[in-house]
Every structure is written in C-alpha cells, then in structure tokens.
Amino acid sequence: MVMHRKSAPLIMLWMLLLPLATLHARPKDSGPYSATRAYYQRLITPAKPDIAGLRLFFTLMPKGGDIHQHFTGSLYAENYLEWIQREGCWISKSDYSVITPKDTDRLKDTVSVKNLRSNRAMSSDFFTHWSDKDYANHYHDQLPPDAQFFNTFIYFSKIFNSNRNYYREGLLKLKERAKNENVQYLETMFVSPGYQKSDPVFDSRARSGVINIDNKDFRTLLDSFLLGVTRDTLFNDRVHQYRELVESSRKGVDDENFILRFQSYVSRNSPPSVFFSGLYTAFYEADKVNGVVGVNIVSAENDPVALGDYRLHMQMFRYLKEKYPHIRTSMHAGELASGMVPPEELKYHIAEAVSVAGAARIGHGVDIAYETGALSTLMRMKEDRIPVEINLTSNEFILGIKDEAHPVRLYTGSGVPVVISSDDPGVSRNSLTEEYVLLASRYRYSYDEVKQFAANSIIYSFLKKDEKERALLLLQKKFTEFEGRIADFARRK
Ligand SMILES: [Zn+2]
C-alpha cells in the first residue's frame, strides 16, 4: 500500500518545517530548538524523571489538537454542579442523579447544590459517583473500574435536556481549557444522532445467517431497513434538530487560534436496529451538517452486546462507507485487556476495524499484541497512515494497562503514527498536558518524537486540507515561540 494520499503532502509540509530550527542553527548550536531539546532531555534522563519539570514543560508546549475526546466526559463534575444549581435542580441523596422540578415523585429525598457543597462527606461521595475521583483511595465500596467509569455517563445528560444552552457553555468551557494548555484544535464526540429506530424483527434476522455485505440476503436486509428509515418523517425532524443544536452550539467558537469540530457517534451496546439506524444517521449528519467531520463508535467494548455484535457492527460500517466513502471514521477498537473478556475476543477487533470497517483512525488499540493478525494490521496501519489514538490515563484506569504493558512503543516501533489524546478528562480528572507528562516520563520519547505526536493530531485530524495546512503553520509558529521561551529560561537559570 502506498502512503495515504491525503495526508502525504501534509506530512511533507511538517517535515519541511520541523528541521528549520536545526538547519538555521550554528554548529555546537545554542539555538532555541537545540536548547529546548537539551532541556527536555535533562528532564527525562534521570532514573526518576523530573515530573514537576515535565509538567511545566508540557503545560507550555503547544500540543496541536485533542482529537479523541468525549464532550460530556470532558467536563468536570464541578461544571455540572454549577449548572444544576443555576437551573434550580437538586441531587438525589440515594443515587446522586439530577432531580428536576418535573420529577414530582422524587423530590423528597434530595439535596440542594448549596447544601451538598457544605456537607463534606456527601460532597466527596458525589464526586466518586460523577467521576473517578478518590477511586485509588478505596474511599467507598468499589465498583470494578470499567463499571465505575462508564456509569458516570448516566448522570450527565439530564442537565442538557433541562436547558440546551449548556451545550454551548460546555463547549466554551472546553475551549478555554484547551487554550490554557496550548491546544488549538478540539475534535470532540459531541452528541449521538437524534434518530434511532427499534425493530425486533430486524434484530433477530441481522444476528442470524451470514453476516457479510457480500451476501445478497444480508445486503437486502440492510437496504430495506434503511429504506424504512429514510421514509420515516421523524428521521428528517431529528436530523434538523441535530443540525440546529450543532449550529447554535458552535457559532462564533472558532477564532484565529482555535478550531472546534465534532464527531457524531453511536453506542455499540444497542440492539442491531437501534445501532444501525443511529449509525446511518451519524453518517448522514457528518455528510450534511457543517462542523461534523467524522463518525465514531463508543461505549464499553467488553459488554455482552458489543462483543456479540462486533462483526455485525463492522459490516454495517463497511456498508455505510460504501455509500459515504468520503466520511471519515475514527473507531474505538481493542479497548480490552486479557482477563476482561474470553481470550478469543482479543483476536480480531482492531483488524476488523481497519480492514473491514475502513477506519481512518483507531481509538485505544490496546489489545493489539493478542490479535491473530497483529503483524499485518500493524503493517497496514503504518503503510496506510492509520494512526492510533493513545489514551494512557483512561487505559490505566479502565483496563489496568500501564507502563511497559502498554502497547504505545509497539505502535511507534512498528512505524504506526501515534496521536496523544485525553478521552474523558472530566471523568478521569486529567488533562492533555498530564497525558504528555505520563508519556514522556514512562516511555522517554525524544523531543522530536513528542513534537511529531503533537503535529500528528493535526495531520490525522478530520479537518479539510487547507484548514490542516493553516493549523500546521500556526503550530509551527507556536513551537518557535515556545522554544524561544524555554531556551531563554534554560540560559538564565
Ligand atoms: Zn473514547
């Protein structure tokens, strides 16, 4: 396979820009690029890397984009509390869910945000439900980490149903946070498509027989189901609502130094009809709605439905990629660990996402070392320039995969492009900066490699070509400023 045609010129642009500092540097150079590289090297070289020094370094370093980020999971529980209070809602004392004035049967056992905040024990307990906070302290009777993590999403949606303005406010909060840590682009999984259709007859037929779109009966089944979807008046209404939400929420958010884009997505833990109608709507929206640049598949990959329907989902992606070849997909795949699922479930997920579903990017890819076709998948990802989005904190918490067990070096060692991302910084209570600190302190990538990871987040984003070129030039400008500051600091101290 040849290099991915669309990204090749951009990689060349970045490679041309990258050595500028070195080319201009004098021999035994004291130029900003070399001084920064040397400064960084001193931070990661000791047996125990200088974590505080790396925090300062990566807080200031331009990081390009965060392109694997879930909107609701990126906001902190404190943000939600503020809105719950403003909206005149309460928190349930029994399960910490949001109670609105409409929940007339549940108004008794509630606490106001003000009283919650003033009750230290209750407040601590609230945060353990709404995020991973204090999990490592064994503060409460523990859920398994994957259940703890994914359960938090149960809480988030209700406040947005109360007042849709919080979508915009949340996006502005994420923008402010991004700019504060020198991130210039967010590609966030915003909301799932508004339309989904349940059809139990389709569900049982889709799960039986040959699951492959090369099979005539299977293809006919998908064709006729989609015909029903497109004839449903609700479909157009919901797409219209989705478009309005996207347009009103992102209006005026982009500026000279910041770009926001969305992915639509569908949950892998729904019946086949709900999944397929949602996935079709997601592709349709990515095609028709400005600002929506891609499609993803989300939720716990180890749940029984996700495992049982995995091959079916990949065929559904393949079918829709035929209809919408220009729509790009980033797919959560291989977010699994040994012992979490039976061994045979670790054998094929990334391979199928790449070779069947046509993923343009892989999210997580943690179980690659167990896959039967790992060698050819890695070669394919290298040659087709299909990057893996690495989420170190999330993988450590949900899967217990960290340090030497994490496959990030397997990917970089195989020549697969790598992107560093945050996944759910609100739930994990982390940031993109902390992801880089972990990466550098654990795996000691060189400064040039780290810089390439930052550039990859633009090169492999789903921005248009001209937008990418502008974003890369901005990133290069930011690096020049950054290296100037670090070099100055290193010289004076
Ligand atoms: Zn994710």
Boltz pocket constraint, residues with backbone or C-beta under 6 A from the ligand:
constraints:
  - pocket:
      binder: B
      contacts: [[A, 68], [A, 69], [A, 70], [A, 332], [A, 363], [A, 423]]
      max_distance: 6.0
